[in-house]
């Protein structure tokens, strides 16, 4: 029976070409990134960083589903281009969500983030509704806006302990939006199975590293604040407690909000 199952798997695999195999692997890694994003949302529960993690999970899930579709269907260039525009629009939502992660307006801010995603995805809607079968025509401002948001997200965390993870995620993000960058022809670059695999691999490794660092820092913080770890006496003890919480804020929301908070305290 095991031999029959193995032979059937080999027979099924023989019908997949190299591009479909890469797409299947890419889809699997994207699902792992969805799980990592959901774990991150649970880990930072109660903070304003939860919506950013959920936006990340939504973008990765859509990317996984569209990539998995490529293993079962022969999609034309126009459909792949539409998918890529929607993926790019969703992928910048976590960055925008973090930039507005301030109570009490952080909930309403998510509608602004969603509106930005809708505006960036308008070329895809136009291609579907107005020009069926045509490639989405992304405006030059949108092509410049996408990498700028990626850069902003990277700068927000490059000064923290998440610098390596942020760099890996930013590199992978650039790979995903590569067909939409200025000077790149969408129809020529959208067929990028190898680049997609490399991009999602970087993002998955970065996401795993960031989650591992967050879990380690959380356990260490609880040990410092609750388990009676020896601390310096007097003012130094207060500084240690404040720094512990301050570092947690910086590693969760990035350097932008940390600097704003520091300016208000000084």
Helices and strands as residue ranges (DSSP letters): H 2-13, H 18-43, H 50-72, H 77-91, H 93-99, H 106-120, H 122-129, H 140-158, H 163-176, G 178-180, H 186-189, H 193-226, H 235-253, H 255-265
